[in-house]
Structure formats: structure tokens, C-alpha cells
Amino acid sequence: MRFSLGPGARGLGLAALVALAAGGPAGAPGAVAMLALGDAGGQEHASIVGRVEIGIPVTIRRPTSTYATRAVVQRTLAAESERRHVVVYLRDARPQRVAPMRVSILQRHETFMPRVVAVTVGSEVDFPNDDPIYHNVFSLSRARTFNLGRYPRGDTRRVRFDRTGIVKVFCEIHSHMSATVMVFAHPWFAMPDETGRFALGAVPPGDHHVTAWHERLGDTTVKLRVEPGRAAATDFVLPVPAQ
């Protein structure tokens, strides 16, 4: 896995971070305490900002002579919507007291929308059915096991998530449907916006491990030094394995 540091975001002040974070959609899952910069308990906090890209290897053929060609693998970027299936978080964060959230995963066109959400411990997730057919939402994940039973269009079932971890969600009737709920016991996580940007605010200074998780590509983790009162930057490029 490859990553690069983005020097342009070093030394960003509070106003700059506010402008960066404001680029994301209001109320986006995972946008928790992003702007809580400043002094807390006598400790000057900082921030982590950056951008996520997803690279796809594409094989093309280039001529080497009049009668011969050779295969060359080039990298192109995935669709912008794919970045919305990434969660960036502090891997080494200690548990904190966090406020619960309330989010929704809609069932429409036999698809969970959104496919990935990130929430705090104690949060509730609604699963409304907007399809003209029955769905049966369930999970066998260790962090949260549930089965909401079959319910028709217009009905909504709700699940509370009281343990941290990754919860894989499926439909018992439609095997191609899947979603993921990531549950954290701290506020230092975020989902990139449409441009791939993310921001983690009120980060304690020091050495941290920052992880970008994707539902199919897994984890990419980097070590980053965060200075008091400053914005550290790291850009993730998540590669898709070549076939």
C-alpha cells in the first residue's frame, strides 16, 4: 500500500480547517468533533487532514515495433462515489465518552444506501424499506447480531449498536445486498466527501497510526506525527489489486 504526505495542509489554522471540513455534506456519518480544536484540559490539540484516492490498474497494449506490442499496467482513479465507502480513523485512539448518533441505511432498488456508515457506540441505525418488495435485514457479526425479520415497503426497523467493531449487514431474501456499519468508542473518525477530503479535529498531539479502511480493499495504515496546535496532513492512495 502507498501513501504520500500532503505538505500543503501543514500549519493550517482553525479557519482553514473549518473551510476544509465545510466542504463535506452536512451531517455526514463519521463527521464527529472535526472542528473541536483548541485547549482541552490544558492540552493544545491539533488536527489531521488529507485526501483519499482509489487507484484501479488498467492494462493497455503499446506498440514496441511495427508487428509487436507489449502489455503495460497503468493506474486510473475509481469513480468519486467509491471514496464514500472509505472510513478514516485513528487506529490507536483510546476509548472516550462519545455522544450517540442516529443514521439511516435505506433499502432501494435492492441496494443498501449508503453502503457504509460510521457511528459511535450507542448509536441507532434505521433500516427503512423503500422497495415495493419485502426485505429481511440481518447480521451475524460478533459486534452485533440481529435479524429484523421480513417487512414491506414503508416500514422501518431500528438497531442499536452498543459494541465497537465492524458489522456486516445483509438481506436474507436478496443475497447480493450488503452494507457495513463501523462502530467506534472515540470521535476520531471521518468519511471522505465527494472530493475525497477528510478531517479529524481535536486530535491529541503525538505519534498516531491513521487508518483508511475500505469495504473491499481492507486497511491501509500510516504513522503520522501530530504537533500541538497544528494540522498534520496525509493522503491515501488505495490500490485495487491487479487481476
N, C-alpha and C positions, 0 to 999 in steps of 0.2 A: 504494500500500500504506500502511496506517495502523498506527501503534503508539502505545502510551501508557506512561509511566513509572509504576511502582507504588511510591509513596513508603513504603508500609508496611513494605517489606523493607529500607530503608536502615538502616545501622548495626546489622544483625543480628550477634550474636556467634557463636562457634563452636557453642554449644549449640543456638541457634536454627536454624542451618544444618543441623546433624545431624538435628534434628527434622523439618525440611522435606524433606531428602533421604530420610529414612527412610520417607516416605510412598509412595515408588516401590517397585515389585516387586524382590525380591532378585535380583541377578544380571542385571538388565535390560541389554540391549545398549546400549553407549554410556555406562553409568554408571561412568566411569573416573576415578579420582582425585578424585571430587567433594568429599571431605572432607579433603583434604590441605592444610588451612590452616596457617599459621604461618610461621616463618622458615626459608628455604631458601637457603643460600649468602649469608646476610647480608641478604637482601631479604624484607621482610614482604609476604606475598601476601594476596590478597583473594578475593572470590567474586562470582559473578553468579547471581542467582536471578530467577525470573519465572514467567509462566504463558502458555500458548498457547491461543487460541481460534480457531475457524474459522467464519466467518460466511457464511451462504447467503442470497442475495437471493430474496425471495418476493414475487410480485406479487399484490396483493389489489385489490378494487374497492370504493371508498367512494362512498356517495351524495352528490351535490352538490345535488340537488333531488329533487322527487317523481319526476321522469321521467328523470333523468340520473345517471350515475356517472362516476368517473374512476379510472384505474389508479394505484396507489401502490405503490412498491417499499419493502418493509420487510426488515429483516435478522433472521434467526433463526440459532441455532447448530447446527452439524453434530453428528452423533452423537459421543459421547465416544470411541468406538473410532477415529474418523477422526484424532484427535490423536496416536494411536500411529504414524501414518505420517509424523511430523514429526521432523526432526533439527535440534537447535540446536547451533551450534558457533562458535568464534572464527575468523572468516574470515582474519584477519591473523596467525594463530599461526605461529611458526617451527617447523620440524621438530624433534622431540625424540626421545630414545630411549624407546620405549614397549614394554610387555610385550604379547606376542600374546594373543589371546583365542580361545575355542572356543565357537561358537554353532551353532544348528541351525535350518534352514528346512524345515519339514515339508510334504509334499505330501499333502493330504487333501481329499476332495470336489472334486477338480480345482482346488485353490486352494493357493497358497503361503502358509504360516502360520509366522511372521508375514510380511507382505508387504514390510516394510522392516527392515533391521538396519544398525547402525553398528558398525564394528570398527576396530582398529588394524592397521597394516601388519604383515604376517607372520601374521595370524590365519588360522584354518581354519574353514570353514563346512561343516557336514554337510547333505546333502540326502536324508533318508530318505523312502522311498515308503510311504505308509500307505493307498494306494488299491488296490482289487482289480483294477487295470489297470496297464499299462506307462506309464512316463513317460520322457521324454528331456530332461534339463536341459542348457541351453547358454547361452552368452553370446558376443556379437560385440563387446563393449565394448573400447575401446582399453586401459583399465586392466587388463583380464583377459579373455582369450578362452579359452573351453573348450567341450568337448562331452562330456558324461558317458555318452552312448550310452543305449540303452533298457535299463531294468531294472525288475523286477517288485516287487510288494508284499513288504515285509520287508527289501529291500536298501537299502543306504545308500552314496552316493558322496560324496567329500570334495574340497573345493577350497581351496587356499592362495592368499591374496591378498597379493602382495608389492609392489604399486604402489598409490599413492593415486589416488583418483578415484571416480567413480560407475559401478557395474557393473550393467547391466540384465540380468536373468535371465529366460529364457522356457522353455517346454516345446515341443519340436519337434512333438509329437503334438497338443497342445491349445493352439491359438493364443490363447485367452482367458486363459491363465495367465501372470502376470508378477510379478516381485519386484525389489527393488533392494538392493544391498549398497554402502554408503558406507564408503570406506576412508580413514583419517586417519593422519598421521605425527605426531600430538600427542595429548595426553589430554583436550583441552578440547572435548568434545562430549557431548551427552546426548540422550535421547529422553524426551519428557514422559510422566508417569504417567497413570493413568486420569482424574485431575482436571485434567490439563493443566500441572501444575507441573514445573519443571526446575531444576537447579542445576549450575553449573560451579564447581569448587573449585580452590584453589591457582592463581588467575589472577594473572599479574604485573600490578602497578599501571600505570596509564597509560590512554591513549585506545585503545579497541578497536572493531573492527567485528564485531558479533554478527549472525549469520545464522540465520534459521529457514527450513529447506528442507522443502518438501512434494513428494511424488512427482508430483502433477499441477499444483500451483499454482506451483512453482518457488521462487525465492529471495525472501525479504524481509530486508533488511539495515538495521541501525540502528547509529549511532555512540554509544558509551557511555563515560563517564569512570569509571574504577575507581580508588578511593582505597585506599592501603595499609591492610591490616587491617580493611577494611570490606566490607559486602555491597552491591553496586550492583544495582538492580532494573530490569527492562524486561519489559513484557507485549506479546506479539504478538497481533494480530488479523489473521488471514489471510483476505482476502475471496475468495470464489468469483465469477468474472466473471458478470454477468447474461447470460442467453441472449437 
